[in-house]
Amino acid sequence: MAGSKEIRTKIKSVENTRKITKAMEMVAASKMRKAQDRMRASRPYAEKIRNVAAHLSFAQSEYKHAFLVKRDAVKNVGLIVMSSDKGLCGGLNTNVLRLSVNQMKTWESEGKKIAVSAIGNKGFSFMTRVGADVKSHITGLGDVPHLENLIGAIKVMLDAYTAGEIDQLYICYTKFINTMKQEPIMQQLLPLGGEQLGSAKGHWDYIYEPEAKPVIDELMTRYVESLIYNAVAENMASEQSSRMVAMKSASDNAKNVIGELKLVYNKARQAAITKEISEIVGGAAAVS
């Protein structure tokens, strides 16, 4: 059995660790509420522009944007992977990266080439280690995502699709369900179609002023931007929720460990006291 001094040192160390995890839990809880507010605020706009794009995909317009045109053969696939910049958030990054790698293996078995864009330091580091073809990346987004910081890395993939270098573009991120549940999902970003956008209620076209091309080009760009921003907002809300739960679990485990160590310390202390009393009694008996 370890000595009393060693046990006291362990208890102090675990107590210090628990203070850190408890503070991180409270910080994550505060950031989680703000991240959830941003996520909910982005949903109405994303849903509205999704409906407009759905009607546009079904419309018989004189101009079809490149994002709405399906390729005859799919030989090259683009993948945008979203992860966090920091760790200590449970299995959030592991789950989304596992989903990405499994899908990439499926594409490779079908003879397709894959280009990757990584958002988040964890995803970028992982994709670099596994030897993926990383075309662009962005790290250090912070706690508040800004669209202007995202567009640079994403534009590389959009330009590649427009130029015909990739035939499909997917996005993989963690969708926020509730505080205790986050689900990694993969969605097709391009080409946009009725299946991905949802069926429009009735088919109609729009009247464009001055002409269709600049209006549709701007709308498609805004739609893709809203999809990406909404995915980042969902991923950040999931990250903070997962980190809060992970830190709470760590704090609870530290509390249990402290309780067990204190029990061991009390037993060791009681054994030492009993030994000392026995020695005193034995000495007194020998003198008498």
N, C-alpha and C positions, 0 to 999 in steps of 0.2 A: 504494500500500500504506500502511496506517495506521502511525503511528509507534509505537516501542516503548513509550513511556509510555501511549499510548492503549490499546494491546493489553493492557498490564498492568492497567489500570483495568477493562477489560472482563472479564478473567480473575477479578479480585477480586470484581466484581459478581456474576458467574455462580456463583462459589464460595459467596458469601453466600446466594444464592438456593437453591443445592443444600442448604446446611445447614438452611434453613427447610423445604424439601420433605421432606428426610430425617426431620426431627423430626416433621412432620405425618404422615408415613407410619408412624412408630413409634407415635404416639398413636392413629392410626386402627386400627392392628393390635390394640392393647390394648383399645380400645373395641369392636372387632369381635367379639373373643372373648366379651366380656361380653354384647353384644347377641345373639349366637348362643345363648348359654346361656339368656337370657330367652326367646328365641323357642322353643327346644326345650322349655323348661319349660312354656310355655303350650299346646303342641300336645296333650298327653294330655287335659287338661280340655276343650279345644275339641272334640276328636274324640268324647269321651264324651257331651257335651251335644248334639253334632250327631246322634249316634245316637238319643238320647232324643227330640229334636225330630223326627227322621225318622219314628220310630214314631208320634209324636203327630200328624204331618201325615196319616198314612194311617188313623189310628184314627177310628172313628165315634163321636165324643164328642157329648154333649148340648150342649156349648158350644164354639163355634169362635172362636178369637181373631182379631182384625182382621188380624194379621200373616199368618194362614194363608188368608185369603179373597182370591181373585183377582178383580180388577175386570173387568167386562164389556168396557169400552172403556178404552184407555190414551191419555189426552190430555195428561197432565202427568207428567213424569219428574223424579226427584230424583237427583243425582249427588254422591257424596262423593269428593273428590280428595285423595290423600295425597302430599305431597312433603316435602322437607327444609327446614329453616330456613336452612341455610347452603349455600354453593356448593362448588366445588372437589371435586365427586364425579362427574366424568365425565359421561356422558350419562344419568344416572339420572333427573333431573327432566325433561329434554327428552323422553325416551321415554314417560314416563307422561303428560305433558301433551299430547304428540302423539296418543297413543291416545285421550285424553279429548276433544280437539277434533275428531278424526275422527268419533267416535261422536256427539258433539253435533251435528255437521253432518248426520249421517244422521237423527237424530231430528227436526231442524228441517225437513229435506226431507219428512218424513212428517207435518208439521204439528203436532208435539208441542212443548209449552212445557217449558223446562228450568230447574230451580232447583238451585243449586250450594252445597255446603258444602265449604270448603277447610281442610285440615289441613296446616299448614306454611307458612312465609312465602313460599317460592318459588311455590307453587301459588296462594296468595291474591293475590300481586302480579300473576301472569300472568292469572288470571281477571278481575281488576279491569281490566287493560289491554285485554282483548279484549271487554269490555262484557258479561260474563256476569251473570246474576241471582244474586248471592252472598247467600244467606239467612243464613249464619253462617260463622264462621271461628275458628280457634284457631292461635296461633303461640307459639313459645318453649317447646316441650315439654321441651327439654333432652335429655340422653342416656338418661334413664330415664323411660319413659312411665308415667303414673299414670292409672288409669281415671277417677278423680273429676275430673281436668282435661279429659277427653275428652267426658264425658257432656253437659255444657252445650251444646256446639255440635251434637252429634249428636241431642240430644233435640228440637231445633228441627225436624229432618227427620222424626223418628219421629212427633212430634205432628202434623206436616203430613200424613203418610200416614194416621194415625188419623182426622184430621178430613176426609179426602177431598180435600185440596188437591193431593196428588200420588198417582198411581196405581201407580207403580213406583219403587223406590229401588235404585240401583246404587252400588257402591263400586269405585274404581280405585286400585290401589297397585302397588308393585313386589314381586314374590314372590322370596324368596331360594332360589336353586337350589344354588349353591355359591359359593366365594370369587370365582371368576372369571366367574360367570354369574348375572345377575339379570334376571328377566323381568317386564315390565309386564303386568298382567292386569286385566280388568274382570269383576266378578261381580254377579249380582243378589242384593241383600240382602233386599228385600221385593217382593212377598209370598213368604213361605217356602213351598216346595213340595217334593214328593218328588224332582223332577228336580234341584233345587239341593242338597238335603240328601243325596241318595243313597237308593237303595232299601232299605227296611227288610227284615230277614230274617224274613219272616212278618208277618202283620198281627195286632196285638192292641191292646187298650185298657188303661188303667190304672184302678186304684181310687183315688179321690181322697178325702182327708179334710182338712177337713170337707166341701168341695164343690169342683167342678171349676174354677170361675172364678178364685178367687185363686191356686190352684196353677198353672194354665196361664198366667195373666197374669205371674206371677213368673218362670216358666220361660222364656217367650218373651223377656222383658226380659233375663234373664241370658244367653240364647243370643245375642241381637243384640249385647250388650255383649262377649261372648267373641269374636265374629266381628270386631268393630271393634278390640279390643285385640290380637288375634292378627295382624290386618292391619298395625297400627302397629308391632308387634314385628318382623314380617317386613320392613317398609319400613325400619326403623332398622338392622337387620342388613344389608340391601342397601346402605343409604347408607354405612355404615362400610366395608364391603367394597369398594364402588366408589371411595370416597375413598382407601383404602389403595392400590388398584391405580393410580389416577390419580396419586397422589403418587410412587409407585415409578417410574412411567413418566416423570414430570417429573424425578426425580432421575437416572435413567439418561440422559435427554436432556441434562441439564445436564453430566453427566460427559463425554458425547461432545463437547459444545460446548467444554468446557474443554480437552479433548485437541486439538481442531482449532485453538483459539486459541493454545495453547502451541506447536504446530507452526508456525503463522504467525509467532509471536514469535521462535522460534529461527531461522527463515529470515531475518527482518528483522535480527536481531542478527548473524547470520553475514554478511549482505550489508554491514552497517555495518562490521564488523571487517575484511572483505576490502577495503572501500573505504579504510579508514584505513591498512592495510598497503600498499596500492597507492600512496597519497599519500606515505607515508614512503619507500618505495623510489624513487619518482619524484623526491622531493626530494633524497635522497642521491645519486642518479645525476646530478642537475643540478649539485650542489655539486662532485662529483668531476670 
